[in-house]
């Protein structure tokens, strides 16, 4: 019978893990972790046996890491070291000892990255490249604690420490990460199977055309003159300074509605002071993100999307034309409130109100007014 030994119980922290579930893209990281630990075990063995050029034959046979359960407390995958029945014995095997040493070195390297200590005390530069494939699926607010019971130094792998680990290798000139970008497809080369996208912040990025996404890419390219935007999610390659160089692979790409809220607000992010003939304030980035999230959470999707315009004061103007009614809302990002005005162009009837947009009830009332705008009623 195979022997199972408790090996590692990392804790995944973030909203996606609160129901004790792990997305498949994060599970992929655990398989790469096994590969990294195996290679680290080999490196440790050769490092301690300087007279040997190769590890002993069969050194890694019959030993592996598998996940047996996901425990509560965010999401905690229980990883065990499995030793095949033929190699199991009462005493630890050399391969088991080196797997456990390798685990400790990997966790110590992550801890060193978090605490600005020397990472190569635990791992050689050549093994740090594995972090290019571990943690890539983590979002900005997520992390993996490899020592969750240690409240002071839990050895957290997140976007920051992952980047530190990768770039601690002088052999690494760039790294990959998940990326979401929006822009216009201004060039498509079917011979080379590539296309170029102009991002909203002015970059020109090359990406591959694959069979799954080809139709959408070519449709976006054909509608370039109509300013048809797309949103692309995939794996991007970045230089050491964090600048996106190119897209390695496209997970999916979708056409954006011309009135799409997130895409329009993204355009406002790039407006600097003086954007309108020397006038016009730049926009508060946190305020724009708040507005995007609030629209997404509270706006009734059965209603038409508004046209959004930047104001010189750094606020956002939203406008609707519904039947005989013209509606406008000036959204003040700093105070998170708005001035609502609706005018029936036939009867001249008006509604003027102020709403606190931090309250869901305000959005419910605004949506109700929009629905009733065929004949404006207070």
Secondary structure, 3 states (H helix, E strand, C coil): CCEEEEEECCEEECHHHCCCCCCHHHHHHHHHHHHHHHHHHHHHHHHHCCCCCCCCCCCCCCEEEEEEEEECCCEEEEEEEEECHHHCCCCCCHHHHHHHHHHHHHHHHHHHHHCCCCHHHCCCHHHHHHHHCCCCCCCCCCEEECCCCCCCCCCEECHHHHHHHHHCCCCCCEEEEEEEEEEEEEEEECCCCEEEEEECCCCEEEEECCCCCHHHHHHHHHCHHHCCEEEEEEEEEEECCCCEEEEEEEEEEEECCCCCHHHHHHHHHCCCCCCECCECCCCCHHHHHHHHHHHHHHCCCCCCCCEEEECCCCCEEEEEEECCEEEEEEEECCCCEEEEEEEECCCCCEEEEEEECCCHHHHHHHHHHHHCCCCCCC
